[in-house]
């Protein structure tokens, strides 16, 4: 069945908002208008919070100090009380320099707004270019609103996760365009663009590396070497700004810091190791508070990480073969690969805390809103949504965990349910997903995927 896509260009989207959701000669776009209004209200609230408390309950002072330390040739990864440690690659200190130069007030507001803008742009590109099914504008607006819920915790204290997720989603859209236009002129340029866009968020923060590596493993001859070269170039950029020996010292500092803190834990971590700590103490009946800071020093858990990573890679390679055999299309393949990589990241990746779950928000919200995706698994995905988006909130867990300590594993448990749903959804997909054919500015046709139940 052919459905009309909700896609609009950025200029059309802005005009619809200025006209309060109305475009001459067409239907009203009130739902998209409400989504944009929600994001504008959130941007205003974050701006007011930064204006009132520019240096409290925000991590931007850490980022701003890293830029000052970079240009002053000071150590990046030493402790500078009362600030926390800087944990990002040296490239990040360069990236945040323009915001740091504007000060904690103006720079902090612009930093938060930039992260929000990139995240919203990533969600929009995800809908237009990565999702394997066409949606109505109303459902797209709901997707943008629920995406705000998933990112709110990190946006409120100026973390970089929303920015990184937005860049990752934009990059996957570029990858889909490269795959769909692989037989056309300029295919090499599209692959280079996808590689550079995938490398940028990884160079700023290593967190999205696992899902990016999964994507590279699917297309090693066209993507992997371009991505590796782009990473090398981005990591060489700091050498253009400071003396080579100073830059090398910073990189050595960073590597030492990564190794030193690799097993470190703090109370906000929520991953597979958290599940082990909580269940071990509850089942064993050990008295006292839960020891959530216990270091991740188990060789058995390391083997679990490696085994599940290998299983995720094998599953994605198998889906690539199925997609080619069944004609499922590049959108579907990029979507399920990204989703599986993000699920593994939340369960077994390093330094996964409450705010990191914004990485999983886009595919999770898509799965909840796309009712035609494996109808038999609706209960599974709704349970995952409740565990992650509702019970996983820090305020909720702090309120309920004293009496129900099992809720401390809500986030990783919800992620595990999402991974199970994803496996079931991918296995149920049997009908060809046709590419979207451009009819005109902002309008497309596509064939929605269906599932065999």
Secondary structure, 3 states (H helix, E strand, C coil): CEEECCCCCHHHHHHHHHCCCECCCCCECHHHHHHHHHHHHHHHHHHHHHHHCCCCCCCHHHHHHHHHHHHCCCCCCCCCCCCCCCCCCHHHHHHCHHHHHCHHHHHHHHHHHHHHHHHHHHHHHHHHHHCCCCCCHHHHHHHHHHHHHHHHHHHHCCCCHHHHHHHHHHHHHHHHHHHHCCCCCCHHHHHHHHHHHHHHHHHHCHHHHHHHHHHHHHCHHHHHHHHHHHHHHHHHHHHHCCCHHHHHHHHHHHHHHHHHHCCCCCCCECCHHHHHHHHHHHHHCCCCCCCCCCCCCCHHHHHHHHHHHHHHHHHHHHHHHHHHHHCCHHHHHHHHHHHHHHHHHHHHCCCCEHHHHHHHHHHHHHHHHCCCCCHHHHHHHHHHHHHHHHCCCHHHHHHHCCCCHHHHHHHHHHHHHHHHHHHHHHHHECCCCCCCEEEECCEEEEECCCECC
